[in-house]
């Protein structure tokens, strides 16, 4: 899809970070924007920004882990905006916890937000996309859709699941007019860390705000830069949209040199711990 003017674009997790940057950038191209987020304050702030563009908007509080709420959101998009042309499943949360300490309930909760949000989004909006002249689905994965990360089993598992689901969806929709992409961002300076849940066993004497500041300091891309690169990949219909030099390096290593990948990721973890000492 080359031109997004007058298209209706659905963006989950649009209250902040990449979702907000996507909403602003695409509204400036003349797209109608349907936003959802679980944080109503952040959602309202995003909506106020894009209302400066002469486009139609819809904003709803939605817990993407709740299929009923997602279906109601889809119904409102159909009723008020005439249906979706593009779905961007971006919403997600993070958690740091060792596998031996993580409860099944913690794992289930994160999986059902990150991966379940993608499943629910596709289930709710595919009927609308299939009747358009052309449609598009973008599922936001991660560099950790390809390899592990110490202390991040729940997050990594959710992103692996998103990758597998998306690559299967590409196969199943190959004879339709719906393009499907997996976005693979590296480290982006968003509030993913500050809004997440992180074990004191891993953070030690440092708190989540320290970890979040370090993440922002070491991230290669801003949400705005990520959004620009993501939209460029969407225009080209790329099946994988890899964003950032770190993402390109780590996806390559995870695929072709997994032992080196492991060494690099563990070395980064040690660097993070050392950086925490100097915050």
FISERO-12310 format. One record per residue: residue number from 1; x, y, z of N, C-alpha, C in turn. Coordinates in pm, 1 decimal, decimal comma. Atoms other than C-alpha are relative to their C-alpha. Example, Ala and Ser with C-alpha at 12.3 -4.5 7.8 and 13.67 -1.06 7.14 Angstrom:
> i	n_x	n_y	n_z	ca_x	ca_y	ca_z	c_x	c_y	c_z
> 1	89,0	-119,0	0,0	1230,0	-450,0	780,0	90,0	120,0	0,0 $
> 2	-82,0	-119,0	-6,0	1367,0	-106,0	714,0	-77,0	109,0	73,0 $
END
This chain:
> i	n_x	n_y	n_z	ca_x	ca_y	ca_z	c_x	c_y	c_z
> 1	85,4	-118,5	0,0	0,0	0,0	0,0	89,3	123,8	0,0 $
> 2	-88,7	-115,1	15,3	168,7	317,8	-120,4	-55,5	127,6	61,3 $
> 3	61,1	-126,0	-39,7	-77,8	589,9	-28,3	-99,0	-23,7	113,9 $
> 4	86,1	18,7	-115,6	-243,0	614,6	314,4	-102,2	111,5	16,2 $
> 5	97,7	-108,4	-7,4	-446,2	927,7	245,0	-141,1	-57,2	-11,3 $
> 6	141,0	42,2	-6,6	-815,0	872,0	331,7	-17,5	-146,8	38,1 $
> 7	11,4	136,2	-51,6	-736,5	519,4	454,3	-29,6	5,5	150,2 $
> 8	25,2	8,2	-143,6	-858,2	415,7	798,8	99,5	-97,4	61,1 $
> 9	-108,8	77,6	-58,5	-570,1	293,4	1011,3	-26,5	-20,6	149,0 $
> 10	21,0	37,6	-139,9	-618,8	111,4	1341,5	135,8	-22,8	65,1 $
> 11	-127,7	13,4	-69,9	-331,7	140,7	1590,6	-26,9	-32,0	146,6 $
> 12	13,1	33,5	-142,0	-322,8	-38,6	1924,9	122,3	51,0	75,1 $
> 13	-110,5	-54,6	-78,6	-106,7	89,0	2208,6	40,6	136,8	-49,3 $
> 14	-27,3	-128,9	64,2	-138,0	436,4	2055,2	17,0	114,0	99,2 $
> 15	-9,4	-105,8	-98,8	-117,1	625,9	2382,3	139,6	57,1	16,3 $
> 16	-137,1	-46,6	-19,6	261,7	656,4	2376,4	92,5	-76,9	-93,4 $
> 17	-102,3	74,4	70,3	584,4	541,6	2215,3	-20,6	-10,0	-149,5 $
> 18	9,8	21,2	144,1	582,7	393,2	1867,3	-143,0	21,4	-47,9 $
> 19	140,1	-14,9	40,4	201,7	383,2	1855,9	-39,0	145,4	-17,8 $
> 20	31,9	-142,5	12,4	169,9	755,5	1920,8	70,2	61,0	-120,9 $
> 21	-75,0	-55,3	113,2	441,7	839,3	1667,4	-60,1	-43,9	-132,9 $
> 22	66,3	47,7	121,6	270,9	622,3	1404,7	-128,9	77,1	-25,5 $
> 23	127,4	-70,8	13,9	-64,3	790,8	1470,3	21,3	141,7	-51,1 $
> 24	-27,4	-138,1	40,9	82,1	1139,9	1434,1	49,1	4,6	-144,9 $
> 25	-57,1	-1,1	134,8	284,6	1058,7	1121,9	-104,6	-34,8	-106,1 $
> 26	98,6	42,7	100,1	-0,3	880,7	942,5	-116,2	98,8	-11,2 $
> 27	104,9	-102,1	8,6	-256,4	1148,4	1033,6	46,7	116,6	-85,6 $
> 28	-54,7	-108,0	82,1	-27,1	1403,7	870,5	0,3	-35,7	-147,3 $
> 29	12,0	43,7	139,3	-47,5	1194,7	554,2	-145,3	-3,0	-46,4 $
> 30	141,4	-4,6	36,9	-426,2	1232,9	559,9	-77,5	-126,2	29,5 $
> 31	71,4	122,7	-36,0	-516,5	893,9	705,8	-96,1	26,6	115,4 $
> 32	90,2	-0,2	-114,8	-816,3	852,0	934,6	55,7	-98,8	102,1 $
> 33	-70,3	78,1	-101,6	-692,1	714,3	1265,5	-96,5	-49,5	106,6 $
> 34	73,3	61,3	-111,2	-860,3	472,5	1508,4	102,0	-44,9	102,8 $
> 35	-98,6	23,3	-104,0	-665,7	464,0	1833,5	-58,3	-79,5	114,5 $
> 36	41,6	59,4	-127,2	-685,4	240,0	2134,4	120,3	-16,3	89,5 $
> 37	-103,4	17,9	-100,6	-487,6	208,3	2454,5	-71,7	-28,4	131,3 $
> 38	61,3	24,3	-130,7	-551,3	93,7	2809,9	15,6	121,4	91,3 $
> 39	-25,2	-120,2	-79,0	-415,0	423,6	2947,1	-77,3	116,7	-60,8 $
> 40	87,1	-102,9	57,9	-688,4	683,5	2891,2	66,4	136,9	-4,9 $
> 41	-68,4	-129,7	0,2	-469,2	982,0	2983,8	91,9	11,0	-121,5 $
> 42	-90,8	-1,7	114,5	-203,7	892,3	2726,8	-77,9	-0,5	-131,5 $
> 43	82,3	8,2	120,8	-470,8	806,9	2471,2	-58,2	136,3	-35,6 $
> 44	56,4	-132,8	21,7	-635,7	1146,4	2514,1	104,7	97,1	-52,2 $
> 45	-107,2	-88,3	45,7	-300,8	1321,2	2468,2	32,8	-24,3	-146,8 $
> 46	-24,8	31,5	140,8	-237,6	1139,0	2140,5	-112,8	52,6	-87,9 $
> 47	115,0	-45,4	77,9	-588,2	1216,5	2017,2	3,2	151,4	-18,3 $
> 48	-5,5	-145,6	10,1	-544,5	1586,5	2092,1	103,2	44,8	-102,5 $
> 49	-104,3	-36,6	96,5	-224,7	1598,4	1886,9	-47,5	-23,1	-142,5 $
> 50	36,9	30,1	138,1	-369,2	1429,7	1579,0	-124,7	75,3	-44,6 $
> 51	117,0	-78,4	39,4	-686,6	1637,7	1589,4	39,3	130,0	-68,8 $
> 52	-46,2	-118,1	73,3	-473,1	1923,2	1454,9	5,6	-26,5	-150,3 $
> 53	5,9	36,9	142,1	-477,8	1731,6	1123,7	-146,0	-14,4	-41,8 $
> 54	140,1	6,2	46,1	-795,7	1748,0	912,3	-42,7	-141,9	-36,6 $
> 55	35,7	140,1	24,8	-874,4	1376,5	950,7	-103,9	-42,4	102,6 $
> 56	94,9	57,3	-95,9	-1141,2	1166,8	1119,3	74,9	-88,2	99,0 $
> 57	-66,8	80,0	-102,6	-1040,5	1005,8	1447,0	-102,1	-70,0	88,7 $
> 58	78,3	72,4	-100,9	-1176,2	755,8	1695,3	98,2	-49,0	103,9 $
> 59	-86,8	45,9	-108,1	-1018,7	686,9	2033,7	-84,1	-74,0	102,5 $
> 60	71,0	81,0	-98,5	-1129,3	413,2	2273,4	98,2	-66,3	95,4 $
> 61	-76,8	78,7	-95,7	-994,3	261,6	2590,6	-27,2	-147,8	-27,2 $
> 62	14,5	143,2	29,5	-930,0	-104,1	2508,9	112,8	-75,7	69,0 $
> 63	-96,3	96,9	-49,5	-757,1	-380,7	2699,3	11,6	-107,1	-108,2 $
> 64	-11,7	90,0	115,1	-620,1	-580,4	2405,5	-5,0	-146,4	40,1 $
> 65	11,6	137,8	-46,9	-617,4	-893,5	2621,2	-145,1	-44,6	11,6 $
> 66	142,8	28,5	-13,1	-998,2	-872,0	2631,9	-64,0	-1,6	-138,8 $
> 67	54,8	12,2	134,7	-1153,4	-1003,7	2309,5	-130,1	76,9	-15,1 $
> 68	126,4	-72,6	6,7	-1493,4	-853,7	2390,8	20,5	148,2	-22,9 $
> 69	-29,2	-142,1	18,5	-1347,1	-504,1	2419,9	53,2	26,5	-140,7 $
> 70	-55,2	-16,6	135,0	-1156,4	-551,9	2094,0	-111,1	-6,8	-104,9 $
> 71	110,3	11,0	95,5	-1471,4	-660,8	1911,8	-86,9	125,2	1,2 $
> 72	77,2	-123,8	-9,1	-1657,4	-354,2	2038,3	74,6	114,4	-68,3 $
> 73	-82,3	-99,8	68,3	-1369,8	-136,5	1917,8	-15,0	-15,0	-152,0 $
> 74	15,5	25,2	143,7	-1392,2	-299,3	1573,7	-137,2	43,3	-48,9 $
> 75	135,9	-40,9	38,5	-1766,8	-240,2	1566,0	-10,3	151,6	-10,2 $
> 76	2,5	-146,0	3,5	-1714,3	128,5	1644,1	78,6	54,0	-118,9 $
> 77	-77,5	-40,6	118,1	-1447,1	158,8	1373,5	-85,1	-16,3	-125,5 $
> 78	88,1	22,8	114,6	-1693,1	9,7	1124,5	-110,7	103,2	-6,0 $
> 79	114,7	-91,2	-5,0	-1979,5	232,0	1238,3	39,5	145,1	-24,6 $
> 80	-34,6	-142,1	3,3	-1795,8	563,3	1271,8	98,8	38,2	-110,0 $
> 81	-101,8	-31,4	100,8	-1512,1	535,9	1019,5	-14,7	-82,9	-126,8 $
> 82	24,6	76,7	122,4	-1652,3	291,1	766,3	83,2	-125,3	-16,0 $
> 83	-79,8	122,0	7,6	-1417,1	4,6	846,1	147,8	28,8	-14,8 $
> 84	-145,6	-14,9	-1,1	-1042,6	-51,6	865,6	61,7	-41,4	-133,2 $
> 85	-84,1	37,2	114,1	-792,9	-54,7	578,6	132,8	-58,6	46,1 $
> 86	-129,7	42,3	-53,6	-483,5	-108,0	792,1	-14,6	-26,4	149,5 $
> 87	-3,8	33,8	-142,2	-435,8	-277,9	1129,7	145,2	-8,7	43,0 $
> 88	-134,5	7,1	-56,8	-118,7	-214,8	1331,0	-12,8	-46,4	144,5 $
> 89	3,2	57,2	-134,5	-99,3	-443,6	1635,0	131,4	33,5	69,8 $
> 90	-121,9	-53,5	-59,4	150,1	-250,2	1843,4	4,2	-14,2	153,1 $
> 91	5,5	-2,1	-147,1	34,2	-277,3	2207,4	84,2	-111,9	61,1 $
> 92	-78,7	102,0	-68,5	263,4	-458,8	2448,3	52,3	48,9	133,1 $
> 93	-57,2	-30,5	-130,2	410,6	-474,2	2797,0	125,9	-84,3	18,2 $
> 94	-123,7	74,6	-25,2	739,9	-597,7	2942,0	0,7	-53,8	142,5 $
> 95	-16,8	55,8	-134,0	842,0	-806,6	3239,3	137,5	-63,4	8,7 $
> 96	-129,4	63,4	-25,8	1178,9	-908,8	3382,0	-14,8	-93,5	119,1 $
> 97	11,1	99,5	-107,6	1176,1	-1228,8	3584,7	70,6	-128,0	-43,4 $
> 98	-63,2	128,1	29,1	1382,8	-1544,9	3602,8	-106,4	-108,3	-12,6 $
> 99	97,9	106,1	24,4	1202,7	-1855,8	3480,4	-34,9	-74,5	128,3 $
> 100	26,9	76,5	-121,2	1240,6	-2035,5	3812,4	-83,0	78,5	101,2 $
> 101	76,7	-83,6	-93,2	1077,6	-1742,1	3994,0	-133,5	44,8	-56,6 $
> 102	120,4	-50,4	66,6	806,1	-1660,5	3740,1	-116,9	-95,9	20,3 $
> 103	118,5	84,4	-17,3	456,6	-1787,2	3815,7	-69,7	-20,7	-134,0 $
> 104	77,8	19,2	122,8	237,9	-1937,2	3542,8	-98,3	113,6	-24,0 $
> 105	96,0	-110,1	14,9	-10,4	-1655,3	3611,0	67,2	123,0	-59,1 $
> 106	-74,1	-113,2	56,3	254,4	-1390,7	3536,7	25,7	-21,1	-149,2 $
> 107	-26,9	31,1	140,5	349,7	-1563,1	3212,6	-126,8	11,9	-82,7 $
> 108	126,9	-2,2	71,9	-12,0	-1604,6	3106,9	-46,7	143,7	-22,2 $
> 109	46,0	-138,8	10,4	-91,4	-1238,5	3177,1	75,1	75,5	-109,2 $
> 110	-76,7	-71,0	102,6	192,6	-1107,0	2963,5	-27,1	-55,8	-139,2 $
> 111	26,8	60,5	130,6	134,4	-1356,5	2682,6	-134,0	45,2	-55,2 $
> 112	133,1	-31,5	48,3	-232,9	-1270,5	2666,3	-16,1	147,5	-33,8 $
> 113	-1,5	-139,3	43,6	-152,7	-900,5	2634,9	78,9	13,6	-129,9 $
> 114	-85,5	-19,8	117,5	135,6	-913,2	2386,5	-43,0	-85,7	-118,8 $
> 115	40,2	89,1	109,0	46,0	-1219,2	2179,3	-151,3	-1,8	-17,0 $
> 116	146,1	0,2	8,2	-323,8	-1228,1	2265,6	-53,4	124,8	-66,8 $
> 117	43,9	-123,6	65,2	-355,0	-864,3	2157,1	8,2	-8,2	-151,6 $
> 118	-13,4	20,0	145,7	-229,7	-958,5	1809,6	-109,3	-93,9	-51,1 $
> 119	103,8	96,6	39,6	-463,4	-1258,8	1790,9	-137,3	65,7	-0,5 $
> 120	130,5	-65,6	-10,1	-761,9	-1053,7	1905,6	-17,3	106,4	-107,6 $
> 121	8,4	-102,8	103,7	-680,5	-769,9	1667,0	-29,9	-58,9	-136,2 $
> 122	23,4	63,6	131,1	-662,5	-998,4	1365,5	-140,1	-61,1	-5,5 $
> 123	133,3	61,3	-2,1	-978,3	-1184,4	1469,5	-109,3	106,3	-16,9 $
> 124	103,7	-102,8	2,6	-1173,7	-861,8	1517,6	-4,6	77,3	-130,5 $
> 125	-5,0	-90,2	115,0	-1057,9	-674,6	1208,5	15,6	-68,5	-136,7 $
> 126	-14,7	67,4	130,1	-992,8	-938,1	939,4	-127,0	8,1	-86,0 $
> 127	119,9	-11,8	83,3	-1359,5	-934,0	826,5	-10,1	136,0	-70,1 $
> 128	2,9	-132,3	62,3	-1330,5	-559,0	760,8	107,5	13,1	-107,9 $
> 129	-110,0	-11,8	95,4	-994,5	-585,5	585,7	-26,1	-79,1	-128,0 $
> 130	19,7	87,9	115,8	-1105,9	-865,5	354,7	-95,2	58,3	-104,6 $
> 131	93,8	-57,4	96,9	-1376,9	-653,1	191,0	54,2	128,7	-62,2 $
> 132	-59,1	-119,7	59,0	-1142,7	-362,4	107,1	68,4	-35,3	-131,5 $
> 133	-73,0	22,5	124,4	-978,5	-318,6	-231,2	143,3	-45,3	28,2 $
> 134	-128,5	47,9	-49,2	-648,8	-360,1	-47,8	5,0	24,0	150,4 $
> 135	-10,2	-12,5	-144,6	-562,6	-410,4	317,2	140,7	-31,2	46,1 $
> 136	-135,1	21,5	-53,2	-262,1	-436,6	542,7	-7,3	-28,1	149,6 $
> 137	-14,8	31,1	-141,8	-172,7	-591,0	878,4	147,8	8,7	33,9 $
> 138	-137,1	-6,8	-50,4	143,6	-503,4	1069,5	-2,0	-43,2	145,9 $
> 139	-13,0	47,2	-137,3	226,4	-699,7	1382,8	139,1	35,7	51,5 $
> 140	-127,7	-47,5	-52,5	498,7	-545,7	1598,2	61,5	-106,2	90,0 $
> 141	-75,6	96,8	-77,3	743,4	-806,8	1717,3	116,1	68,4	69,2 $
> 142	-118,4	-53,4	-67,7	1095,9	-743,2	1841,7	121,9	-73,2	-54,9 $
> 143	-121,3	74,5	28,0	1456,4	-832,3	1783,0	-1,8	-131,9	77,1 $
> 144	9,3	122,2	-79,4	1374,1	-1087,8	2053,8	-111,9	-91,9	-48,1 $
> 145	80,4	99,5	70,0	1134,0	-1256,0	1813,1	90,1	-108,3	-58,6 $
> 146	-94,7	90,7	65,8	1451,1	-1433,2	1694,7	95,4	-68,0	97,7 $
> 147	-93,2	58,7	-94,1	1661,1	-1501,4	2003,4	-38,9	32,2	143,0 $
> 148	33,3	-16,8	-140,1	1647,6	-1524,8	2380,2	63,9	121,7	63,6 $
> 149	-56,2	-108,5	-79,3	1727,3	-1268,0	2647,1	-9,6	-38,4	146,2 $
> 150	-6,4	38,6	-141,7	1833,3	-1335,4	3005,7	-103,9	76,9	81,1 $
> 151	98,1	-61,7	-88,0	1551,8	-1269,5	3251,6	-124,7	51,4	-69,4 $
> 152	112,0	-54,0	78,0	1299,4	-1195,6	2975,3	-81,9	-111,0	-66,2 $
> 153	63,8	115,4	63,2	1141,3	-1536,2	2911,8	-142,7	29,2	-45,0 $
> 154	139,3	-26,8	36,1	781,7	-1409,5	2913,5	-7,6	90,6	-121,8 $
> 155	0,4	-94,6	112,1	849,7	-1115,7	2681,7	49,4	-67,2	-128,0 $
> 156	-55,4	68,0	117,0	1066,8	-1322,3	2448,1	-98,8	-101,8	-56,1 $
> 157	97,2	100,4	45,3	807,5	-1600,8	2433,3	-115,0	65,8	-76,5 $
> 158	110,3	-69,0	67,6	535,6	-1352,6	2339,9	41,8	48,1	-138,2 $
> 159	-46,5	-52,4	128,7	747,6	-1206,3	2060,8	30,7	-112,4	-99,0 $
> 160	-15,2	117,5	87,1	842,3	-1549,7	1925,4	-136,9	-42,4	-53,6 $
> 161	134,7	39,4	41,3	471,2	-1630,6	1918,8	-54,5	95,3	-106,4 $
> 162	46,0	-97,7	99,0	394,1	-1308,4	1730,1	66,4	-25,4	-134,5 $
> 163	-69,5	30,3	125,9	657,8	-1395,6	1472,0	-59,5	-122,5	-68,7 $
> 164	55,5	121,0	59,7	522,8	-1747,4	1418,7	-140,1	20,9	-52,7 $
> 165	137,8	-29,5	40,7	164,7	-1626,9	1401,4	-0,9	84,3	-127,1 $
> 166	-3,3	-90,7	114,7	253,5	-1350,2	1155,1	47,9	-70,9	-125,6 $
> 167	-51,6	68,8	118,5	456,4	-1571,2	924,1	-100,6	-102,4	-52,6 $
> 168	107,0	89,5	43,9	171,0	-1822,0	915,7	-113,0	79,3	-65,8 $
> 169	104,0	-85,5	57,2	-78,1	-1540,9	850,3	37,3	44,2	-141,1 $
> 170	-47,0	-35,6	134,5	133,9	-1432,7	552,6	-33,9	-111,0	-98,8 $
> 171	29,3	113,3	87,7	96,2	-1781,7	405,3	-150,2	-12,9	-26,3 $
> 172	143,6	23,0	14,0	-276,6	-1802,9	470,7	-69,3	110,7	-79,2 $
> 173	62,1	-112,5	71,9	-349,9	-1460,3	318,2	69,2	29,7	-133,0 $
> 174	-79,7	-27,3	120,5	-114,8	-1495,8	20,4	-85,2	20,9	-124,6 $
> 175	85,6	-13,3	118,0	-406,5	-1519,4	-227,2	-103,6	111,2	15,4 $
> 176	91,8	-111,4	-21,4	-588,7	-1217,7	-84,8	72,2	131,3	-32,1 $
> 177	-58,5	-132,4	22,5	-528,4	-843,5	-121,7	48,3	63,3	130,1 $
> 178	-47,1	-49,5	-129,1	-410,8	-814,4	239,0	149,3	-29,7	13,3 $
> 179	-143,3	15,0	-23,4	-36,8	-753,0	286,3	23,8	-12,6	150,3 $
> 180	-29,6	23,3	-141,8	109,0	-875,0	615,9	149,2	19,5	23,8 $
> 181	-139,9	-27,3	-33,6	430,6	-755,4	780,0	26,0	-26,2	147,4 $
> 182	-49,5	9,6	-137,0	629,1	-833,1	1093,4	99,2	112,9	20,4 $
> 183	-94,8	-105,4	-34,5	795,1	-524,8	1240,9	96,6	-52,8	104,7 $
> 184	-103,4	52,3	-88,7	1125,0	-604,4	1414,1	87,0	116,7	48,4 $
> 185	-82,3	-109,1	-53,3	1245,3	-301,3	1612,4	105,1	-50,1	97,2 $
> 186	-98,9	23,9	-103,9	1561,5	-303,5	1817,6	-37,5	81,4	122,5 $
> 187	24,8	-79,4	-121,1	1598,9	-89,9	2128,8	-53,3	137,4	-38,7 $
> 188	65,3	-127,9	28,5	1360,5	207,9	2108,4	-25,4	70,4	133,1 $
> 189	15,5	-75,0	-125,4	1341,6	482,9	2370,3	-146,7	29,2	28,1 $
> 190	141,2	-12,9	-35,5	981,1	420,7	2473,6	-16,2	-23,2	150,0 $
> 191	26,2	25,8	-142,0	812,9	374,6	2811,8	-30,9	-147,3	26,5 $
> 192	24,3	143,2	-17,5	800,3	-4,7	2765,4	56,7	-48,8	133,2 $
> 193	-63,0	44,5	-124,3	1039,5	-51,5	3055,9	-68,5	61,3	121,9 $
> 194	58,0	-67,3	-117,2	888,8	208,6	3290,6	-140,0	-49,5	31,3 $
> 195	134,9	51,9	-22,2	541,5	57,5	3242,4	-2,1	-149,6	28,2 $
> 196	-5,9	145,0	-17,2	663,8	-299,0	3289,6	15,2	-41,7	145,6 $
> 197	-16,5	58,8	-132,0	710,9	-530,5	3584,6	136,2	-68,8	2,9 $
> 198	-138,1	47,7	0,8	1070,7	-606,2	3682,3	41,5	-48,7	138,5 $
> 199	-34,5	67,3	-124,6	1199,6	-843,0	3948,5	115,8	69,3	71,7 $
> 200	-109,1	-55,4	-78,9	1410,3	-704,1	4229,5	122,1	-92,5	-1,2 $
> 201	-113,1	91,8	8,4	1623,9	-1016,9	4194,2	92,0	37,5	-115,5 $
> 202	-78,6	-39,1	115,6	1736,1	-884,2	3856,6	50,5	143,4	11,6 $
> 203	-38,3	-140,8	-8,9	1743,9	-510,1	3934,5	90,7	27,9	119,8 $
> 204	-83,5	-21,1	-117,4	1916,5	-549,2	4270,8	-42,8	124,7	76,2 $
> 205	29,1	-120,9	-77,5	1940,1	-215,0	4450,4	-59,9	111,2	-84,9 $
> 206	53,9	-101,6	89,7	1806,8	-26,9	4146,4	-148,7	-23,3	-23,0 $
> 207	144,0	13,3	21,5	1443,7	44,2	4077,0	-33,0	9,2	-148,5 $
> 208	43,8	1,1	138,9	1237,4	40,7	3759,0	34,3	130,0	-71,7 $
> 209	-30,6	-128,1	64,4	1294,1	411,5	3693,5	146,7	7,9	-41,7 $
> 210	-141,6	5,7	38,0	1672,7	356,4	3694,1	18,2	-83,3	-126,4 $
> 211	-7,6	90,4	114,4	1633,9	66,5	3452,2	-55,6	68,5	-125,0 $
> 212	62,0	-68,8	112,9	1406,3	276,6	3229,2	91,3	108,9	-55,2 $
> 213	-90,7	-106,0	45,7	1654,3	567,4	3216,7	117,9	-59,6	-74,8 $
> 214	-112,2	65,0	67,3	1935,7	331,7	3122,6	-43,2	-52,8	-136,8 $
> 215	52,7	47,7	127,3	1721,1	172,1	2852,7	-10,1	114,5	-100,5 $
> 216	14,0	-115,4	89,6	1645,8	515,1	2707,3	136,5	49,4	-45,8 $
> 217	-133,5	-48,7	32,3	2012,5	613,7	2719,7	69,2	-88,3	-103,0 $
> 218	-70,5	93,9	87,8	2128,7	300,6	2535,0	-78,7	-34,6	-126,0 $
> 219	81,6	30,6	117,7	1847,3	287,5	2277,4	49,8	76,7	-121,6 $
> 220	-52,4	-60,7	121,4	1951,5	357,3	1920,7	-101,5	87,1	-71,6 $
> 221	103,2	-68,6	77,7	1619,0	488,1	1790,7	-102,6	65,8	90,2 $
> 222	113,8	-63,1	-65,5	1348,6	729,8	1900,2	-128,1	-57,8	-58,9 $
> 223	126,7	46,1	57,7	980,6	641,0	1852,2	-31,0	65,2	-135,0 $
> 224	26,7	-68,6	127,9	954,6	903,2	1574,2	81,8	-61,3	-113,0 $
> 225	-85,1	60,5	102,4	1250,0	756,0	1384,6	-47,8	-140,4	-33,3 $
> 226	52,1	134,5	21,2	1110,3	406,3	1432,4	-125,4	3,3	-85,5 $
> 227	124,8	-11,3	75,9	770,1	515,2	1300,6	27,9	30,5	-146,9 $
> 228	-33,5	-32,8	139,9	925,8	668,2	987,8	50,6	-122,6	-74,7 $
> 229	-54,6	119,1	65,7	1119,6	350,9	912,0	-106,1	-107,6	-16,9 $
> 230	107,4	98,9	8,6	817,3	134,7	983,0	-95,2	33,3	-114,0 $
> 231	90,4	-41,0	108,1	594,2	334,9	748,3	66,4	-20,6	-135,5 $
> 232	-71,8	23,0	125,9	862,2	319,8	478,3	-3,5	-147,5	-38,2 $
> 233	7,1	143,5	27,4	869,1	-59,2	510,4	-139,8	-44,1	-37,6 $
> 234	138,9	31,1	34,7	489,7	-73,5	500,6	-28,7	35,4	-145,0 $
> 235	22,6	-41,8	139,9	487,0	119,3	171,4	58,2	-100,8	-98,7 $
> 236	-66,7	95,0	90,1	725,6	-132,2	18,9	-58,3	-140,7	11,6 $
> 237	59,5	131,7	-18,1	517,9	-422,8	144,4	97,1	-103,2	50,9 $
> 238	-100,6	93,9	-51,6	812,9	-576,7	325,0	-64,2	-96,7	100,3 $
> 239	53,7	98,8	-93,1	731,1	-898,3	507,3	64,5	13,1	137,3 $
> 240	-69,2	-30,0	-124,9	992,8	-821,0	771,3	54,7	141,6	-9,7 $
> 241	-47,8	-138,0	-3,6	1059,5	-459,0	861,3	94,0	10,5	119,1 $
> 242	-99,7	0,5	-106,3	1382,6	-463,9	1061,3	47,6	142,9	22,6 $
> 243	-20,6	-141,3	-31,1	1440,1	-132,9	1239,1	115,0	15,5	98,0 $
> 244	-114,8	-27,4	-86,8	1778,3	-30,0	1376,8	117,4	-90,9	-29,1 $
> 245	-120,2	79,8	22,4	2136,2	-145,5	1338,2	13,0	-114,2	98,2 $
> 246	-6,4	107,6	-98,6	2113,2	-345,7	1659,0	-92,6	-114,8	-37,7 $
> 247	94,3	104,0	41,8	1808,4	-530,8	1525,2	55,9	-78,6	-118,0 $
> 248	-57,7	70,6	116,2	1983,2	-611,4	1196,5	110,9	-94,1	43,7 $
> 249	-110,9	84,0	-45,9	2291,2	-741,2	1377,7	-50,9	-120,8	77,4 $
> 250	41,9	108,9	-87,3	2108,6	-948,1	1638,4	-87,0	-102,0	-71,6 $
> 251	79,0	98,6	74,6	1857,5	-1105,7	1399,5	90,4	-86,4	-88,1 $
> 252	-95,7	76,4	80,6	2147,7	-1206,6	1175,1	72,7	-102,3	86,6 $
> 253	-74,4	91,4	-87,6	2345,3	-1355,4	1464,8	-89,3	-110,7	54,1 $
> 254	91,0	101,0	-54,2	2042,7	-1532,7	1611,9	-30,2	-108,1	-102,0 $
> 255	32,8	94,7	106,6	1975,7	-1695,9	1275,5	120,5	-83,4	-42,0 $
> 256	-114,8	67,2	61,0	2327,5	-1781,9	1158,6	113,4	-31,0	97,8 $
> 257	-107,8	23,0	-96,4	2551,8	-1770,4	1467,6	-55,8	9,9	141,4 $
> 258	71,1	-11,4	-127,9	2340,8	-1846,0	1775,9	90,5	7,6	122,5 $
> 259	-89,1	-7,4	-116,0	2636,2	-1896,6	2010,6	59,3	140,0	14,5 $
> 260	-50,8	-137,1	-5,2	2780,7	-1557,6	1919,6	-111,9	93,9	44,5 $
> 261	115,6	-79,1	-44,2	2432,2	-1407,7	1959,4	-10,9	-4,5	152,6 $
> 262	12,9	15,8	-145,0	2417,4	-1547,4	2312,4	107,3	79,5	73,0 $
> 263	-109,6	-72,5	-63,1	2757,8	-1401,6	2398,4	-22,6	150,4	-5,6 $
> 264	24,8	-143,4	16,5	2662,8	-1058,6	2261,9	-109,5	47,5	94,3 $
> 265	113,2	-40,5	-83,7	2330,4	-1046,9	2446,8	37,9	-5,3	148,4 $
> 266	-44,2	7,4	-139,7	2486,8	-1161,2	2775,4	98,0	112,1	32,2 $
> 267	-92,9	-110,6	-20,5	2763,4	-903,5	2731,6	-75,5	130,7	16,0 $
> 268	83,1	-120,2	-13,4	2498,1	-636,2	2682,5	-64,4	3,5	139,3 $
> 269	59,2	5,9	-132,9	2329,7	-754,0	3002,0	98,9	42,2	107,6 $
> 270	-102,4	-41,0	-96,6	2656,8	-714,9	3192,1	25,9	149,6	-8,9 $
> 271	-19,0	-143,4	18,8	2697,1	-367,8	3041,1	-112,3	78,0	68,0 $
> 272	114,1	-64,6	-64,8	2348,4	-278,1	3163,8	20,2	3,2	150,7 $
> 273	-23,2	5,9	-144,0	2434,9	-393,7	3515,1	108,7	98,3	41,4 $
> 274	-106,7	-95,4	-30,2	2755,6	-190,5	3506,8	-50,9	142,6	-12,9 $
> 275	57,1	-132,8	18,0	2564,2	109,4	3376,2	-89,3	39,5	115,0 $
> 276	86,6	-29,1	-114,5	2317,3	82,4	3662,3	81,6	50,0	118,2 $
> 277	-83,3	-41,6	-113,2	2603,1	122,5	3907,0	41,9	145,8	-9,8 $
> 278	-48,0	-136,7	20,3	2688,7	459,9	3753,7	-112,9	98,7	-28,2 $
> 279	113,0	-92,2	21,7	2338,7	608,0	3725,4	0,5	111,8	106,4 $
END
